Amino acid sequence: MAEQSKIKRAGMILGIIFLVVFIAGATSFGVLWYLSQQDAEEAEEVELGPTYDLGEYTVNLTGESAFQILQTKIVVEVSSEEVIEEFEERSPQVQDTLISVLRNAGDQELREPGMPGIKEDIKSALNEISRNGEVRNVWFTDFVVQ
């Protein structure tokens, strides 16, 4: 009788150990799988498309800022190399579009941190003239208002 209770205890202890090891393994697998999914999503977000330097622009501001001058350099991220080729071929139209957008920038837009309004205006205006893709991001590499 004593041997049977020892065997039952040993079987129960082995069962508990097996259960603990199984739960630990399943938890580890779940955590690693979840983290790998997050890393994959972050990697997808980081990929940038081709970039194109649109050059330097110096414009007189209109409106309330009529006696101020804006000098800036603009770089854009585009969806494909075809957009870059198109912008190079249609350089006068691109330049005219940018000058118009920059001249009409309001005082409030120029003072906003990060200038999201003017960036969105530039992006929208360039996307209107682009036939081969789209502008995804706009960056100012230099920005001076005097």
C-alpha positions as MATLAB code, in Angstrom:
seq = 'MAEQSKIKRAGMILGIIFLVVFIAGATSFGVLWYLSQQDAEEAEEVELGPTYDLGEYTVNLTGESAFQILQTKIVVEVSSEEVIEEFEERSPQVQDTLISVLRNAGDQELREPGMPGIKEDIKSALNEISRNGEVRNVWFTDFVVQ';
ca = [
       0.000    0.000    0.000;
       2.826    2.376    0.807;
       4.415    1.599   -2.555;
       1.208    2.443   -4.432;
       0.936    5.852   -2.753;
       4.629    6.541   -3.569;
       3.994    5.611   -7.208;
       0.887    7.855   -7.318;
       2.876   10.753   -5.805;
       5.739   10.228   -8.246;
       3.269   10.136  -11.163;
       1.536   13.255   -9.891;
       4.857   15.089   -9.463;
       5.947   14.083  -12.987;
       2.591   15.277  -14.337;
       2.952   18.646  -12.594;
       6.538   19.046  -13.852;
       5.431   18.182  -17.394;
       2.559   20.696  -17.166;
       4.855   23.480  -15.883;
       7.419   22.813  -18.639;
       4.652   22.768  -21.266;
       3.148   26.069  -20.044;
       6.597   27.722  -19.915;
       7.377   26.548  -23.457;
       4.026   27.685  -24.830;
       4.397   31.080  -23.146;
       7.922   31.527  -24.521;
       6.758   30.605  -28.019;
       3.831   33.042  -27.790;
       5.998   35.922  -26.589;
       8.650   35.338  -29.276;
       6.022   35.093  -32.004;
       4.326   38.312  -30.833;
       7.628   40.222  -30.719;
       8.640   38.997  -34.177;
       5.324   40.265  -35.574;
       5.944   43.722  -34.075;
       9.486   43.823  -35.494;
       8.168   42.944  -38.951;
       5.585   45.759  -38.796;
       8.207   48.277  -37.667;
      10.552   47.204  -40.463;
       7.811   47.782  -43.041;
       7.152   51.301  -41.722;
      10.809   52.338  -41.910;
      11.303   51.648  -45.620;
      11.514   54.896  -47.567;
      10.897   55.377  -51.231;
      13.244   57.214  -53.575;
      14.035   60.809  -52.607;
      14.488   63.787  -54.892;
      16.064   67.152  -54.113;
      13.804   69.831  -55.577;
      16.406   72.520  -54.983;
      16.547   75.883  -53.261;
      13.759   78.451  -53.429;
      13.748   82.109  -52.440;
      10.350   83.820  -52.568;
       8.671   86.995  -51.366;
       5.806   86.137  -49.059;
       2.358   87.613  -49.752;
      -0.375   88.637  -47.344;
       0.473   89.778  -43.812;
       4.116   88.853  -44.389;
       4.405   90.949  -47.550;
       7.840   92.311  -46.693;
       9.351   89.011  -45.717;
      11.463   86.628  -47.762;
      11.440   82.854  -47.448;
      14.493   80.850  -48.430;
      14.221   77.070  -48.305;
      15.536   73.808  -49.707;
      13.036   71.018  -50.314;
      13.481   67.248  -50.601;
      10.585   64.888  -51.326;
      10.049   61.160  -50.973;
       8.235   59.717  -53.978;
       6.583   56.395  -54.744;
       8.836   55.471  -57.683;
      11.778   56.493  -59.843;
       9.296   57.396  -62.606;
       8.090   60.327  -60.508;
      11.654   61.640  -60.270;
      12.066   61.361  -64.049;
       8.748   63.142  -64.542;
       9.729   65.965  -62.167;
      13.034   66.391  -64.019;
      11.249   66.539  -67.396;
       8.608   68.937  -66.086;
      10.965   71.035  -63.982;
       9.441   74.443  -64.912;
       5.957   73.281  -63.904;
       7.264   71.807  -60.635;
       9.170   75.005  -59.837;
       6.165   77.206  -60.616;
       3.941   75.049  -58.421;
       6.371   75.225  -55.510;
       6.838   78.989  -55.839;
       3.060   79.504  -55.828;
       2.567   77.338  -52.741;
       5.465   78.944  -50.872;
       4.427   82.535  -51.723;
       0.918   81.907  -50.450;
       2.021   80.305  -47.190;
       0.365   82.066  -44.305;
       2.162   83.454  -41.289;
       0.495   80.804  -39.110;
       1.674   77.965  -41.375;
       5.246   79.234  -41.243;
       5.242   79.420  -37.438;
       3.807   75.939  -36.784;
       6.350   73.487  -35.349;
       7.250   71.050  -38.112;
       5.138   73.084  -40.556;
       2.672   70.264  -41.347;
       0.284   72.603  -43.164;
       2.748   73.867  -45.743;
       4.217   70.383  -46.205;
       0.738   69.028  -46.925;
       0.077   71.904  -49.363;
       3.307   71.123  -51.241;
       2.531   67.406  -51.284;
      -1.011   67.974  -52.592;
       0.109   70.442  -55.268;
       2.852   68.129  -56.541;
       0.515   65.121  -56.518;
      -1.920   67.081  -58.702;
       0.679   67.459  -61.451;
       2.233   64.000  -61.131;
       0.981   61.326  -63.516;
       3.404   58.506  -62.648;
       3.019   58.164  -58.897;
       2.826   60.253  -55.790;
       4.796   62.361  -53.351;
       4.753   60.638  -49.956;
       6.738   63.042  -47.760;
       8.131   66.552  -47.888;
      11.208   67.647  -45.940;
      12.803   71.059  -45.553;
      16.581   70.782  -45.389;
      16.904   74.545  -44.922;
      14.251   77.077  -43.919;
      14.827   80.787  -43.274;
      12.249   83.591  -43.083;
      13.596   87.162  -43.006;
];
